């Protein structure tokens, strides 16, 4: 993997770290490709049972690298092409789909500012552990762009359509406390404890019933766009699968023995 994104697997946990601290972890093409490929690798690796997405330095990710973006726009103008904005299709969409569709829980350890696409990455995770010094902003309208990286789908589902419209039409900085109050942050911790707490949460998920977590993700995604009747049918389907897993048998036996279950992820 490229140095702009670090990738490490230990005890079933893949830690993916955006590593451009000198640029507030802004996403240039190299970083976008590395993040996309790292997430795909984690999704495909049977040894990985959970993912922690975090970053180095003072920011989580401030979104698009505008310096590179301006250069690419000028190149498009000179050549009469529109290649620059294909980054949504080629990079941002696959990144968000990898986060939301992988059959493994994803924890975002938000260590600092999450803006634009960076906000979208955090929202696409299943669980957000947020430093009390972190901030969030949609940013898009501030540079005359619309939402991408799934924000127009994830944000209203977390905070409601009216509040999402407010934040998208009038971008502003949201404090970590406000993000927690709105339901964006799942857990708020002191900044100096962020790394340890995020890793602890992600590791606990890596040691849990992986197939059940995958089924939960699948059910939540299905329920977001289907009727109650359809969702009940889906729950029946995925519960049947979960009930036939080795992990369920292990959990039941551990309960009877008054022991802590040791899951196998199958």
N, C-alpha and C positions, 0 to 999 in steps of 0.2 A: 504494500500500500504506500501511497505517497506520504511524504513527511507532513503535508498539510492536514492530514488526518491520521491519527495513531490508532492502531488496532491490536488488542490483546485479549487472549482467552485464558481464563484461569478458573478452575473449579466450576465449570459450566456457565460462567458469566463472561460475555463478550463486552469489553469496555471500548467504546468508540469515542475518541477525543478529537474535537476540532482544534487544530493546532496552528493558528495564525494570529497569535496574541498581538503582534506588532500592528495588525490591521483590524483589531477588535473582532477577530475571527470572521471578517467579511468573506463572502463566498466568491472566489474567482473560479474560473473554469476548472483548474486543477483540483481545487478543494471540492467542488461540486461532484466531479467525477469520482474522486477518492471516497467521499461520503456515500454516494450512491453504491459504489462497488463494495465498500465495507459492510453496508447494511445487507446487501444481497448475499455476501459471504456468510454473515451471521445467520441469516435466514436459512441458508442451505446446509450449514454445518450441524450435523446431528449431535456434536459435542456441546453445542451452545444451547442453553435452556432459558436464558434471559439476556437482555441487552441493557447496558447503561450508556446513554448518550450524554456526553458532557463536553467541557472545553477548558483550554488553558487560559491563563491571564485573567483580566478584569471583566471580560465580556463572554456571554454564552455564544451569541452570533448576532451581528448587526445586519444580517441579510446580504443582499447583493453588494459586491465590491464595485462601488460607483466609479472609481478611477478606471478600472478595466472596462467597465460598462461604457463609459464615455468614449474611450478609445475604439471600442468595437462599433459603437454607433457611428462614429466618424468614418470608419472603414466601410460600413454599410452605405453611408451617404455617398461616398466617393465611387463605390462600385455599383450603386443602384440596387442593392440587395437588402434583405431584411433578416439576415441570419441571426442577429443578436438576440431577438426576442424568442427564438426557438429554444432558448435555454429553459423556458417553462416546461415545454414538452419533453426535452431531452434530459433535463436534470432535476428540476424541482418536483415535477409530478412523479417521476420514479422514486425519488427520495421519500416523499410522503407516502406513496403506496407501499414502499418497503417497510416503513415504520408501522403503518396501520394494518397491513395484510399479513405480516409474518406471524406464524402460529406460536409466538413466544411473547411474553410480556416485555415491554420497553419502558424503562425509567429514564426521564430526563432530569439530569442534575444541573439545574439552572444556576450558574455561579455568578452571573452578572447580566448585563443588558441583553435582552432578546428582542430584536426589532425585525419587522418585515418578514422575510423568509425564516429568519431565526425564531421569531415568534411562532410561525407556522410549524416548524420542526418540533418545538416544545409542545404545542397543542396536539400534534399527531402522536405523541407518546401516550402510553396508557396511564402513566402516573408521573407527577411532577413534584420533585423535591426542590425547593427554591430557597436560595440564600436571602436573608432579610435585607440585604443591600441590593438585590437584583431589581431590575425595572423592565417593563414590557411596553412596546409601542407597535401599532400596526404600520406606521411609517409610509405606506404606499401612496396615499393621496398627497403626501408632502413632496413627492417627486413626480406628481401627475401620473400615477399608475394606479391600477386597480389591484385587488387582493389576488395573491397566488399562494402556492404552497398549502392549499387546502383551507386557508383561513376563513373563506366565505362559507365553508361547510362546518368546520370544527368550532369556530368561535360562537356563532349563534346557538349551537347545541349546548355549549357550556354556560353561557351567560344570558341567552335570550336574544331574539332578533332585534329588539329595540336598542339594547345596549351595544350590540355588535355594530349596528348601523352608526351609532354615535361615535364609536371608536374608529370606525373606518372612514367616516366622512370628516371627522375632526380629530385627527391623530394627536395623541398626547401621551406623555409618559405616565404609566401606571406603576405605583410603588408595589413592592412585594406584599405589603400588608393589604393593599386594595385588591391585588390579584388573588390573595387568599380569601378575602371577604366575598369576591365575585365568584369564587369556585374555580379559578384558573389554576391556582397552586393547590396541590393536595396536602403538602406538608411544608411548613415554614420553619427554617432553622437559622441560627446565627451563622454568619458568613464563614467563620473559621471552622465550623463543623459540617459545612456542606459536603465536602468530598467524602468524609467518613460516613455521614448519614445516608447519602445517595448510594454509596457502595453497599452499605448494610441492607438497605431496602431492596436493591437489585439482587444481592446475593441471596436474600431470603426467598425471593421469587424463583431464583435459579434452583433452589433446593426444594421447591414446592412441586405440586402436581401439574406438570407442564401441559399435559393434554387437557386438563380441566381449564387451565388459563387460556389455552387456544380456543376452547369451546366458548368461554365467556366472551372473548374478543369477537368471535364469529357471531354470537347471539346479539351482542350490543350493536355491531355494525348492521346486522340484518334488521333489528328492531327499529333502527333510526329511520328506515325508509319503507317499512311495511306495516300493515294493520295488526291489531292485537291478535285476531284470529290466525293470521299468517305467522306471527311471532310465536304463538303458542305451539303451532305445528313444528316450527324450527326448534323450539326448546325441547320438544319431544324427541326430535331427531338427534340433536347433539347430546342430550342427556342419556339416550340409549347408548351412544358411543362411549361417553364418559363412564357409564355404569359397567361397560364390558372391559374397561381398561385394567391392567395390572395394578395401577396406582390406586384405583378405588378399592380393590381387594386388600391392598396393603393398608389403606386408611382404616377400613372396617376392622381388620385384625388388630391393628395398633390400638384402636379405640377399645376393643374388647380386652386387650392385654394391658391397657392403661400405659401405653408407651408412645413415644414420639415416632410418627411414621417416617420411614426413609424411602422417599419416592424414587422411581426408576425412570420416569418420563415416558412410560409406555403402558 
